[in-house]
Amino acid sequence: MQGGILIVDDNPVNLKLAVGVLEAAGFSVSSARNAEEALLVIEARLPYLVLMDIGLPGMDGLTLTRQLKGDSRYAALRIVAFTAFAMKGDDRKALDAGCDGYITKPIDTRTFAAQVVSFLPDKAGSASSMQEAST
């Protein structure tokens, strides 16, 4: 099964807010609190997009991104850094690791869904088609 958005974040408050905003916008959303959980979700249900926290416990998000992009099964997976690291150069580190974009936290709940849509691959289509794909 393929589809939806995977949010990887170890902060339960950030995770709940991001999932809630995207589900309210009609997206099918999965979540993971660390790299190991994320790998299990990706293997079971290849998402259209991964929002990847950089500062994960254990394996960090950039290491996981490099691992996924180096695996032929997941090389085309869209991964967007989803992080509170907003210092000069942090976006370059994320892009160098293979991220396809960069969204900083805290999120603006009014614009977050539109930001996410801008990173979706063309085949993902609209929120409603993603919702249908998850059923």
C-alpha positions as CSV (number, residue, x, y, z in Angstrom):
1,M,0.0,0.0,0.0
2,Q,1.3,3.5,-0.8
3,G,0.3,6.9,0.1
4,G,-0.2,9.6,2.7
5,I,2.3,11.6,4.6
6,L,4.6,10.4,7.3
7,I,5.6,12.8,10.1
8,V,8.7,11.8,12.0
9,D,9.1,13.8,15.2
10,D,10.0,12.9,18.8
11,N,8.2,15.8,20.4
12,P,4.6,14.7,21.1
13,V,3.2,18.2,21.1
14,N,4.7,19.1,17.7
15,L,3.7,15.7,16.3
16,K,0.0,16.0,17.5
17,L,-0.3,19.6,16.1
18,A,1.2,18.7,12.7
19,V,-0.9,15.5,12.3
20,G,-4.0,17.4,13.4
21,V,-3.5,20.3,10.9
22,L,-2.8,17.9,8.0
23,E,-5.7,15.5,8.8
24,A,-8.0,18.6,9.1
25,A,-6.9,19.5,5.6
26,G,-7.9,16.0,4.4
27,F,-4.6,14.2,4.3
28,S,-3.9,10.6,5.4
29,V,-1.2,11.0,8.0
30,S,1.0,8.4,9.7
31,S,3.5,9.2,12.5
32,A,6.7,7.9,14.0
33,R,8.7,9.1,17.0
34,N,12.1,7.9,16.0
35,A,14.1,6.5,13.0
36,E,13.3,2.9,13.8
37,E,9.6,3.5,13.8
38,A,9.9,5.6,10.6
39,L,11.6,2.7,8.8
40,L,8.8,0.3,9.8
41,V,6.1,2.7,8.6
42,I,8.0,3.3,5.3
43,E,8.4,-0.4,4.6
44,A,4.8,-1.1,5.4
45,R,3.2,1.8,3.6
46,L,5.5,3.8,1.4
47,P,4.3,7.4,1.9
48,Y,4.2,10.1,-0.8
49,L,6.1,12.5,1.6
50,V,8.1,12.3,4.8
51,L,8.4,15.3,7.1
52,M,11.6,14.5,8.9
53,D,12.7,16.0,12.2
54,I,16.4,16.4,12.2
55,G,17.0,16.1,16.0
56,L,15.7,12.6,16.6
57,P,17.0,10.5,19.5
58,G,19.3,7.7,18.4
59,M,19.7,7.9,14.7
60,D,19.1,11.5,13.7
61,G,16.9,12.6,10.8
62,L,19.7,13.5,8.5
63,T,21.3,10.1,8.9
64,L,18.0,8.4,8.3
65,T,17.5,10.6,5.2
66,R,21.0,9.6,3.8
67,Q,20.2,5.9,4.5
68,L,16.8,6.1,2.7
69,K,18.2,8.1,-0.3
70,G,21.0,5.6,-0.6
71,D,18.5,2.7,-0.9
72,S,17.2,2.1,-4.4
73,R,13.8,1.3,-3.0
74,Y,13.4,4.7,-1.4
75,A,15.7,6.9,-3.5
76,A,12.8,8.8,-5.0
77,L,11.0,9.3,-1.7
78,R,10.2,12.9,-1.0
79,I,11.7,13.9,2.3
80,V,11.4,17.4,3.8
81,A,13.4,18.4,6.8
82,F,10.9,19.4,9.5
83,T,12.9,21.1,12.2
84,A,13.4,23.8,14.8
85,F,17.0,24.1,13.6
86,A,16.7,27.4,11.8
87,M,20.3,28.7,12.1
88,K,22.2,29.9,9.0
89,G,23.5,26.8,7.2
90,D,21.0,24.3,8.7
91,D,18.9,24.3,5.5
92,R,22.0,23.5,3.5
93,K,22.9,20.6,5.8
94,A,19.4,19.2,5.2
95,L,19.6,19.6,1.5
96,D,23.1,18.1,1.4
97,A,21.8,15.1,3.3
98,G,19.2,14.5,0.5
99,C,16.2,16.4,1.8
100,D,14.0,17.8,-0.9
101,G,13.0,20.9,1.2
102,Y,12.9,22.5,4.6
103,I,10.1,23.5,6.9
104,T,10.8,25.2,10.2
105,K,9.0,24.7,13.5
106,P,7.0,26.0,15.1
107,I,4.5,25.7,12.3
108,D,2.0,28.4,11.3
109,T,-1.2,26.4,11.4
110,R,-2.7,28.8,8.8
111,T,-0.1,28.0,6.2
112,F,1.3,24.6,7.1
113,A,-0.9,22.5,4.9
114,A,-0.1,24.7,1.9
115,Q,3.6,24.4,2.6
116,V,3.3,20.6,2.7
117,V,1.3,20.5,-0.6
118,S,4.1,22.4,-2.3
119,F,6.4,19.4,-1.7
120,L,4.1,16.7,-2.8
121,P,5.1,14.7,-5.9
122,D,2.7,15.2,-8.8
123,K,1.4,11.7,-8.6
124,A,0.1,12.4,-5.0
125,G,-2.6,14.7,-6.3
126,S,-4.9,16.5,-4.1
127,A,-5.7,16.0,-0.4
128,S,-8.9,14.2,-1.4
129,S,-7.2,11.7,-3.7
130,M,-4.6,11.0,-1.0
131,Q,-7.4,10.4,1.5
132,E,-9.0,8.0,-1.0
133,A,-5.7,6.2,-1.5
134,S,-5.5,5.4,2.2
135,T,-8.8,3.5,2.3
